[in-house]
Amino acid sequence: MLEIRHLKTLHALREADSLVEAAERLHLTQSALSHQFKELESQLGLSLFIRKTKPVRFTSAGLRLLQLADSLLPQMRAAERDLTRLAGGTAGRLHMAIECHSCFQWLMPTIDQFRDAWPEVELDLASGFSFAPLPALARGDLDLVVTSDPVELAGITYVPLFTYEAMLAVGNQHPLAGKPYIVPEDLAKEILITYPVERDRLDIFTRFLEPADVEPAQVRTSELTVMMMQLVASGRGVCGLPNWALHEYSSRDYVTAKRLGDKGLFATLYAGIRADMLDAPFMRDFLLTAKDTSFSTLEGVSAARN
């Protein structure tokens, strides 16, 4: 009666917190996912979750199946890895670089899980801020680059990891804190705090300020997110950050998070990979682990729509 896909869909629903988002993660339509749940509930004669609740509320039957999913799905992943090892292809190299200061929040747990699962793979991590990582990837010096700015290069494939919203952090008493959303002209008299990277790698410049021909009054840089938040909280400037990096501070009322534009400013994070590495079993497992970890640990991210 029960199938693995049922456990995966329940697990996805708990992580996504909505049928729409769960369907996106599973690459299904919402109607197909709803039908799958109704079919299972009909077979069991039990409801698994309460419709139209936010966050999703599971029934006792749903919680019991989630316990099974939490136990069985990791065992299946481990068994699949063991079978891959038996078939060969366990050794290899995974040298990566990141173009995202705040990515360590989900990348380090991903690497820890991957290292335990693939001890034979040579793993190395570098910051992509002191050199150009994508050309290094194309040359073969790297095997994977985490970036939100894909550049078309021969032999490089970009695998979407997740979509996020870029937002503006302002002090709780800042005049902009009371606005429903931020327009580019609002920043013309502000000190904008950014990470120390080129403007053409910052969405707040390339996709928000520059199209409106607006320049902030001053730009200040900081390498540490916590330092940026201290500056914002003390009224020393405003700062653009991904929603997941900002949530830790805004949820504690340390700063206020504001949407950029009336419809928001959304971007997608990618893993750039050489084509010859795409089918390596350990690379496929790393990408799955990265997606699972980001969805389970980051607030506000969603399945990539492109």
C-alpha positions in Angstrom: 0.0 0.0 0.0 2.8 2.4 1.0 5.3 3.4 -1.6 8.6 5.3 -1.4 7.1 8.2 -3.4 4.4 8.6 -0.7 7.1 9.1 1.9 9.0 11.5 -0.3 5.9 13.6 -1.0 5.1 13.8 2.7 8.7 14.8 3.5 8.6 17.5 0.8 5.3 18.9 2.1 6.7 19.2 5.6 9.9 20.9 4.3 8.1 23.2 1.9 5.1 24.0 4.1 2.7 24.3 1.2 1.3 22.1 -1.5 2.5 24.5 -4.2 6.1 24.6 -3.0 6.2 20.8 -2.4 4.9 20.2 -6.0 7.7 22.5 -7.3 10.4 20.6 -5.4 9.1 17.3 -6.7 8.6 18.6 -10.3 4.9 17.8 -10.2 1.8 19.9 -10.8 -0.1 20.9 -7.7 -3.1 18.9 -9.0 -1.0 15.8 -9.5 0.4 16.1 -5.9 -3.1 16.7 -4.5 -4.4 13.6 -6.3 -1.5 11.5 -5.0 -2.3 12.5 -1.4 -6.1 11.9 -1.9 -5.3 8.5 -3.4 -3.1 7.5 -0.4 -5.6 8.8 2.1 -8.4 6.9 0.4 -6.3 3.7 0.6 -5.5 4.2 4.2 -8.9 5.5 5.2 -7.2 8.3 7.1 -6.4 12.0 6.6 -2.7 12.8 6.6 -2.8 16.6 7.0 -5.3 19.4 7.6 -6.0 21.3 4.4 -5.6 25.1 4.2 -3.4 25.4 7.2 -0.2 27.5 7.4 2.1 26.1 8.5 0.9 22.7 7.4 -0.6 20.7 10.3 -0.3 16.9 10.1 -2.6 14.4 11.6 -1.5 11.6 13.9 -1.4 9.3 10.8 0.7 11.9 8.9 3.1 12.3 11.7 3.6 8.5 11.9 4.4 8.3 8.3 6.8 11.2 8.6 8.6 9.3 11.3 9.0 6.4 8.8 10.2 8.8 6.1 12.8 10.3 8.5 14.1 6.8 9.2 13.8 5.2 5.8 14.8 7.9 3.3 18.3 8.4 4.7 18.8 4.7 4.8 17.8 4.5 1.1 20.3 7.2 0.2 23.0 5.4 2.1 22.2 2.1 0.4 22.3 3.8 -3.0 25.7 5.2 -2.2 26.9 1.7 -1.1 25.6 0.2 -4.4 27.4 2.9 -6.3 30.6 2.0 -4.5 30.1 -1.6 -5.3 29.7 -0.7 -9.0 32.8 1.4 -8.9 33.2 5.1 -9.4 33.7 6.0 -5.7 37.0 7.9 -6.0 37.4 11.3 -7.6 38.0 15.0 -7.0 35.6 17.7 -6.0 37.3 21.1 -5.9 34.9 23.9 -5.6 34.7 27.7 -5.2 31.9 30.0 -4.0 30.9 33.4 -5.2 28.6 34.0 -2.2 29.7 35.2 1.2 26.5 34.1 2.9 26.5 30.6 1.3 28.6 29.1 4.1 25.3 28.8 6.2 24.1 25.9 4.1 27.3 24.9 2.3 29.3 23.8 5.3 26.6 21.3 6.6 26.4 20.0 3.0 30.1 19.4 2.9 30.1 17.7 6.3 27.5 15.2 5.1 29.2 14.7 1.8 32.6 14.1 3.4 31.1 11.4 5.6 29.3 9.7 2.7 32.2 9.9 0.2 35.5 9.7 2.1 37.4 8.6 -1.0 36.6 11.8 -2.9 39.3 14.5 -2.6 37.4 17.6 -1.4 38.7 21.2 -1.5 36.9 24.5 -1.0 38.1 28.0 -2.0 36.6 31.5 -1.9 35.8 32.8 -5.4 36.4 36.4 -4.5 40.2 36.6 -4.9 40.2 35.1 -8.5 37.8 34.4 -11.4 36.3 31.0 -10.6 34.3 30.4 -13.7 37.3 30.6 -16.1 39.1 28.3 -13.6 36.2 25.9 -13.9 36.4 25.9 -17.7 40.1 25.2 -17.5 39.6 22.2 -15.3 41.2 23.8 -12.2 37.8 23.5 -10.4 35.0 21.0 -10.6 32.1 23.1 -9.2 31.4 26.8 -8.7 28.4 28.1 -6.6 27.2 31.3 -8.3 24.2 33.5 -8.9 25.7 35.0 -12.1 26.0 32.2 -14.7 28.1 33.0 -17.7 27.8 31.0 -20.9 31.0 29.0 -21.3 31.7 26.0 -23.5 31.5 22.7 -21.6 29.9 24.3 -18.5 26.4 23.4 -17.3 24.5 25.3 -14.6 22.3 23.3 -12.3 19.8 25.5 -10.3 19.9 24.9 -6.6 17.2 27.2 -5.3 15.5 30.6 -5.8 15.7 33.3 -3.1 14.7 36.9 -2.7 17.2 39.7 -2.3 16.0 42.2 0.3 17.2 45.4 2.0 18.1 45.5 5.7 17.3 48.8 7.5 17.4 49.9 11.1 14.2 49.5 13.0 13.9 53.3 13.4 15.0 54.1 9.9 12.4 56.1 7.9 12.5 53.4 5.2 11.3 50.8 7.8 7.8 52.1 7.4 7.6 51.9 3.7 5.7 48.9 2.1 8.7 48.4 -0.3 11.8 50.1 -1.4 12.3 51.9 -4.8 15.7 52.7 -6.2 15.3 56.5 -5.5 15.0 55.7 -1.8 18.8 54.7 -1.7 20.0 57.9 -3.4 20.7 59.5 0.0 21.8 56.3 1.8 25.0 54.6 2.7 24.8 51.2 1.1 26.8 48.5 2.9 28.0 45.6 0.7 30.4 42.7 0.7 33.8 43.7 -0.9 33.1 42.5 -4.4 32.7 44.1 -7.8 29.4 45.9 -8.4 28.6 43.7 -11.4 28.3 40.7 -9.0 25.8 42.4 -6.7 22.1 42.2 -7.7 21.2 45.4 -5.8 23.4 47.3 -8.3 22.9 45.3 -11.6 19.2 44.6 -11.2 17.9 47.4 -9.0 19.9 50.6 -8.9 21.7 50.7 -12.3 18.5 50.1 -14.4 17.0 53.2 -12.6 20.3 55.2 -13.0 20.4 55.7 -9.2 23.7 55.9 -7.2 23.8 55.6 -3.4 25.2 58.5 -1.5 28.1 56.2 -0.4 29.2 52.6 -0.5 30.8 50.9 2.5 32.1 47.4 2.5 32.4 44.7 5.1 33.4 41.0 4.9 31.3 39.8 7.8 27.5 39.6 7.7 27.2 40.1 11.5 29.3 43.3 11.2 27.0 44.6 8.4 24.0 44.0 10.6 25.6 45.9 13.5 26.2 48.8 11.2 22.6 48.7 9.9 21.1 48.4 13.4 23.1 51.4 14.7 21.9 53.6 11.8 25.2 53.6 9.9 23.7 52.5 6.6 21.5 50.0 4.8 22.4 46.6 3.3 21.2 44.3 0.6 21.2 40.5 1.5 19.5 37.3 0.5 16.4 36.6 2.5 17.9 33.5 4.1 20.9 35.4 5.4 18.8 38.3 6.7 16.1 36.2 8.4 18.3 35.3 11.4 18.5 39.1 12.3 15.1 40.3 11.2 13.3 37.5 13.0 14.8 38.7 16.2 13.8 42.3 15.5 17.5 43.3 15.3 16.9 45.0 11.9 13.9 45.3 9.5 13.8 43.5 6.1 12.2 45.4 3.2 11.3 44.1 -0.3 13.1 45.7 -3.2 10.5 46.9 -5.6 6.7 46.2 -5.4 7.1 42.7 -6.8 10.4 41.8 -5.1 13.8 41.1 -6.5 14.4 37.3 -7.0 17.5 35.4 -8.0 18.6 31.9 -8.5 21.7 30.2 -7.1 23.4 27.8 -9.4 26.1 25.1 -9.3 28.3 25.5 -12.3 29.7 22.1 -13.3 31.9 20.9 -16.1 29.9 18.7 -18.5 32.3 15.7 -18.0 31.6 15.7 -14.3 27.8 15.8 -14.4 27.3 12.1 -14.4 29.8 11.3 -11.7 27.8 9.5 -8.9 29.5 11.6 -6.2 28.6 14.9 -8.0 25.0 13.9 -8.4 24.9 13.0 -4.7 26.5 16.4 -3.7 23.9 18.3 -5.7 21.0 16.3 -4.0 22.6 16.9 -0.6 23.0 20.6 -1.3 19.4 21.0 -2.3 18.1 18.9 0.7 20.3 20.9 3.1 19.4 24.3 1.8 15.6 23.6 1.8 15.8 22.2 5.4 18.0 24.9 6.9 17.3 28.2 5.0 14.2 30.3 5.5 12.4 31.7 2.5 14.1 29.8 -0.4 12.1 28.0 -3.0 12.6 25.5 -5.8 14.3 27.1 -8.8 11.8 27.9 -11.5 14.3 27.9 -14.4 
